């Protein structure tokens, strides 16, 4: 993958991992949050959008629900064919979350 890895937040008080970015922890309401790498995840579900969301994007577009190993769930655009149970790496490209299958790993 070419872009930077996706960053999420970790609460310094209770250890909860958060995504998307928040001002306060959703578990303990602490304002003490730090950015941490999201790490890998596993595809929970996949859907295909046949009509491209913009003229700059070719359809179809594959969207996946990914559960991070650290806990949060993320919606991401798949760069390659993925199925539920596929282990993936995440990256942030200009604010878009993209996933690619991890080589040789799945649930």
N, C-alpha and C positions, 0 to 999 in steps of 0.2 A: 504494500500500500504506500502511496506516495505522500499523502497529507499527514498533518500532525494527528496523534492519537486523540480521541475524544476525552475531554476533561469533565468530571462530575465534581460534586462537593461532598466533603465529609465533615460532620459535626464534631468539633473538638470536645464537646461535653459528653455526648452519649455514643458517638461513633457511627451514627446513622449515615448512610450514603444517600445522596439526593440528586435527582435529575427530574426536570430541568432545574436550572439555577434558581435559587430562592434567596430571600433576604434573611430568613430565619428557619431553623430546623423544624420540620413538620412533626417530629416526635417530642422534642423537649422545649421548643421555642427559643433555643439559644441563638444568639447572633454571631457566635464564634464558629465560622465555617471556613474551610480551606479547600482549595482546588486540589484534586488528585486524579491521576489517570484512571479512566473508566475500566480498562482491562478488557478481557474477552467476555463473550456472552454466548448464549444459545438461542437459536430461533425458536420462538413459541408458535408463531402463526405467520402466514404469508398471504398476501392478496395482490392481484394484478389489476392495474388501472389501464384500461385499453386506450383511453383518450389522454394524450399528453397534457399536463397541466399548463403548459405555455408553448408558444411557437418555438422557443429556444430549446425545448426538450422534446426528443423523439419518444413516441409511445411504442409499445406499452411500457409502463413503469411498474416495477415490482417493489412493494412496500412490505417490510417485515417488522413484526413485534419481537424484540430481542430482550431476554432477561439477562442482565449483567450478572456475572459471578458475585459481584458485590451487592446485588439485591435489586436495584431499580430496574424498571422496564423502560425501553426506549423504542420509539418508532424510527425506522431507518430505511433508506433506499438501498436495495440490493444491487451490487455491481456484477454479480454472476448468479447463476441458478442456485437457490437455496431451498431447503425443505425444513419443516419442523424437525428439531433435533440437531440441526447442523450447528457446529461450533463456528463462531465468527469473530473477527477482529473489527473494531470500529474506528473510524477516522472522521475528523471534522474538516470539511472542505467548504470554505466560504460560508460557514454557518449551517451547512447541510450535513446531516449524519449519514455516512455511507458505510456499508458493510461488505466484507469479502470473506469467503470461507477460510477457516484455519486449515492448514494442510494436515491431513491425517487425524483429525480430532472431531468427535461429536459426542453427544450424550452417552 
